[in-house]
């Protein structure tokens, strides 16, 4: 029994070590981000005051000022609300800055279960995981949130209504969706990992494609901040594309696993 318990104890100890290192990195990046929280806060106002304008016919994409929202200011309804919003903004910025360290610690935690040939992919894993998360966050910030704010704050408002937004509600609204989109864009890596572990197969993923597309639209309907179909499509389509990328990549990793297993059996 002691021999069976020791690996689990060591496993939990390793997990604690990786979590502590990640928290230390997050603490350092949080301190740095908090020093610039006011500048970051001004940046978060971008989706509120600008909207994305594009034309497929004339081939241009640009951000234009929202005339009705240019003078909009956020208000705080409690003495500590503004302070805590600076803390939240700095925390999320710290998370984004510490992503390489967090993903490296995650890799170090799972690496004992990998083959020696697979352990050398640590750098591509960190780069791809970080890039996908940041790309998802940027996609939400630059495309989804401006459309959402434009729709929610100008649709059927007229000239007799003026938005008065609480800083707490606005910041929570933005940060929630930024983190959600960042996590969703990790889908290809999750699919590759599940395929490599043998939990799913590329064939199963391909057969379940139509269910995955339906689930993508359900997730988009739940998570998107507006009831219109356009913003739901903005979220659902990337999920479907990421799922297809995962299907395309997963056979390479599944083939490596089977090939390596066969070689090990022959050697044995």
N, C-alpha and C positions, 0 to 999 in steps of 0.2 A: 504494500500500500504506500509505503514511504517513497519507493522508487517511482510509483505512478503520480504521486503528489508533487514531487520535486520539479518535474518539467513544467507543471501548471504554475507552481510558485515562481519559477524563473521567468515564465512567460508573463505573468502579471507584473513582476519586477521590471522586466524590459518595457512593458507598456507604460508603467509609471514613469520610467526614465524618459521615454519619448515624449510623454505628455508634459513633464516638467520642463524639458528643453524647449518645447514648442511654446509653453506659457512664458518662459523667460524671453524668448525672441519676440513674442507678442507684446510683452511689457515694454521692451526697448523701443519697438516701432510705435507703440501707443504713446510713449513719452515724446518721441520725435513728432508724431502727427499732432499731438495736443498743442505743441508749440506753434503749429500753423493751422489750428482749428478754425480761426476766423477766415483765413483765405480759402480753406476747404469749404467752409460754410457758404461763402459767396459763390463758389462753384456749383454747389447744390441748387442754387437758385436758377441755374441755367435752364432746366426743363420747364420752369414756371414762366419764364419771360421770353423764350424763343421756341419756335416750332419748325419742324422740318418741312421744307418745300422742295418738291422734285417734279420733273417732267420727263417721261419716257420719250416723248416725241422730240423735245428740244435737247435732251440729254444733259440735264443739269441737276445737281443736288446742292441745296444750300439751306442755311438756317436764317429765318426771318424773324424780326422782333414781333412779339404779340402786343399790339398797340393797347389793348384793353388791360393788359397785365404788367406793362412796363413800370407802373408806379406802385404796384402791389408790394406791400411789406408784410412780413410775418410778425405776429404779435405773440407774446407769452402771457399766459393767464395765471401763472403761479410764480412766486419769487425765484424758485430754483429751476424753473423749467428751461430757461435759456442756458444755464450752466450745464444741466444734464444733457441737453441736446449737443452741446460742444463735446461732452464726454462720449456720447454715442457716435458722433461723426468721427472723432479721433479713434475710437475703438475699431470701427469698420475700416477706416484708412489703415490702421495698424494691422488688421487682418490681411488686407490686400498686400501690404508691404512685406509681411512675414510669410506669405504663401510658399516661397521656395524652401524656407526652413521647415515649415509644417509638412510639406510634401516629402521632403528628404527624410524627416523623422518617420513618416508613414512608410516610406520605402524601406528604411532600416528595420522597422518592426516586422514587415512581411518578408523581407529578404531571406531569412533562414529557411523558409519553405520553398524557395526558388532554386532552380538549377544553376550551376556555376556559370553557364553560358548566358543565363538570363540576368544575372546580377550586374552585368556590365551596362545594362540599359538604364541605369539610375539617372544619368544626365538627361537622356531624351524624355524619360518619364517626368522629371521635375520641370523641364522646359515646356513640355506639352500640357501638363496639368495646370501649370501656372498660366500659360498663354490662353488656354481654353476658358479658365475662370475669369481672367481679366477681359477677354473678348466678350464673354457673356454679360459681364457687368457693364462694359462700354456700350454694347448693343442696347441694353435696357436704358441706360442713361441718355444716350444720344438719339434713340429712335422711339422706343416704346413710351418712356415717360413724357417727352414733349407732346406726342400725339394724345396721350391720356390727359395731360393737364389742359391742353387746348380744348379737348372735347368736354371735360367735366366742368371747366370754369367759364366757358364761353357759349356752350350750347343752350339756346333758349334763355339766355340771361338778359339780353336787351340792354338798354341804357339806364335802367332804373335799379339794377342790382350790382353790387360791388363785392367781390370776395374779400373776406377777412379771415385769413388762415392762421391757425395756431401753429407755432413753430414745432411743437411736439407732434401734432398730427401730420404735418407736412414731412418732417424729417423721417418719422417712422414709416410713413407711406413710401418714401423714396428708397430708404435703406432696405426695407423688407424686399422690395422687388429687385433691387440691385443684387442682393445676396442670393435670391431665388434664381435669377437668371444665371448668375455665375455658377451655382451648383448644377443647374440643368445642363449647362454646356460641358460638364464632365461626363456626360452620358457615354461617349465612345470609349473612354478609359474604363468606365464601370463595366461595359459590355465585354471589353477585351479581358478584364480580370475575371469575370464570371465564366467566360469561355475557357480561359486558361485553367481555372480551377475545376472544370468539368461540370459546373452547375447547369449550364446551358450549352447548346451546340449551335453552330452557324445555321444548320438546317432548320432547327426549331425557331430560331430568330427570323429566318426568312419566311417560314410558314405562318408565323404570328404577325406578319407585317401589317395586315389590315386592322388587327386588334390594337397594335401599337399606335397606328394612325388615329384610331378612334380615341384611345386613351390620351393621346397628345392633345386633342381638341378638348377633352374633358378637363385635363389639367389646365389648359389655357383658359377655359371658361371659369375655372375656380380662382386662378391666380391673377388674371389680368384685372387691372383696376377699373376698366370701363365695360359697359354692357354691349358695346358695338362689336360686330363681327370682325371689323378690320384689325383691331388690336389683338383679338384672339388669334387671328391668322398670323400676326407678327410673332406670336409666341409659339403657336403650334407648328408652323412650317420649319423653324430651326430645330425643334425637337425631332420632327420626322427626318430631316436631313442628317442630324447627328446620329439617329438610329440607323439610317442607311450606311453612314460611314462606319459605324460599329460593326454592322453586318459584313461590310466589305473587308475590314481589317481582321475580324475574328478568325477566319480560316487559317491565316498565317500562324497564329499563335496555337490554335488547336492542332495544326499539322506538326508543329515543332514538338508539342507535347507527346503526340502519338509516336513520332519518329524516335524521340529520345527514349521512350519507354521500351520500344522494340529493341533498340541498341543495348539498353541495360539488361533486358531479358537474355539476349544472345551472349552478352559478356558473362552473365551469371551462369 
